[in-house]
Amino acid sequence: MQTFKYVIKDDIGIHARPAGQLVNLAKSYKSDIKIKKDDVSVNLKSVLKVLGLAVKKDHEITIEIEGEDEVLAMAEISAFLENNL
């Protein structure tokens, strides 16, 4: 299992456009991918669930990836977060 913590820097937080891009990126992998805020963990492949977390600026999220392509998925998802959120 790969795990990555990230603090959101975007002033708006995870809103519709980057959430959609993040979900599409997650869907390109076979691994199970979860996003967690506080004690709530949801499937990163569902845009409605991601938006339902209501992640705002300065909130810490955790990405958990488990599966056959977890290393590549973690590298690309963490790069997306650093560059976009």
Steps between C-alpha positions, in 0.01 A plus 500: 500500500620850413399797718546872440393796716446841346381839628279683248647834392238608246289792630176327396597149609398194299225640279329357191769544233800356686279235663393380156860496378616313811221243467579444131865449589406251773273310260795437269647258758394150600590555867247584770549868581352678802508863611462568869424821693476480877335162565310477171644292217340482154577351160712744296334367184166667589479874439188540715665328797815710460297822487296375797813517718488882465879533508604864547829687511736383778314170547723193508401205283645152481514297180513122542570277201508122494539282192720390217582850369508681836854638465431668165158620618650655813770681301253651254226585752745664741647701208147609400427619854828692523443670164128573524383517860 
